[in-house]
C-alpha cells in the first residue's frame, strides 16, 4: 500500500517508516500537518496514519478537511491522547481506527493490514452493495450522500456510520453496547451518553421532518431501524 504518515517525532517517525517499508509499503512521511494535507489532497493514498498533535495543522483538522472534500481514504490516528473523549472526537472526524502511544510495531502492522483488507474488500466487485435503501431513505456509501423523499440530509461522519450500521440490520434489535463496540470501537461504558446523543441527532434529521418514523427506541433494550 501507499501510506501517508503524519508524525513529527524525530525518532518515532523514521522508526515507523522503516518498519512499514520493510513490510513492502510505500511511505510518504510528513512532520507538518499542512504539508500532509496538501499531499493528501493532490495524490492518492491507500491509508493515512495521522498523529493528533503536530505543527501547523493537527491531525484531526487534516482529516476533517479531507472528509469535507469527500476523501474517503481509511485513516488511523496514532497519538498519545488516550482519553475516551479524544477517541470519540477522532472517530467523529471520520477516523477508522485509533492506536495510542506507546505501542508495539506488531500491533500497528496488524491494524494497517486490517484497514488494507477492508479497503480491498470495498473495492472488490463482489463487495456488499454501496447504496443502502429502506423505503424512501437512501444512503450512498461512495458519494457519502443521504436522501429521504428526494431531500438531501446532511450527516456528520459518525452519524453516517451509525445510520449505515442500522440500515444493514433492518428490523433487528441493536443494543447500546453493540453500537459502542461496532460504531465507536469502545468497550461498554455506562457513563457515556455518546450513543444517546447521536441517536437523538440522527432521529432529528431522518425522522422528525417526515411523516413516518424509521428509528424506534425500545426502552431498556436498544434501537430498531425500520421493520
Secondary structure by P-SEA (a helix, b strand, c coil): cbbbbbbccccaaaaaaaaaaaabbbbbbbccaaaaaaaaacccccbbbbbcccccccaaaaaaaaaaaccccbbbbbcccccaaaaaaaaaacccccccccccaaaaaaaaaaaaaaaaaaacccccccccccccccccccccccccccbbbbbcaaaaaaaaaaaacccccccaaaaaaaccccccccccaaaaaaaaaaaaccccccccccccccccbbbbccc
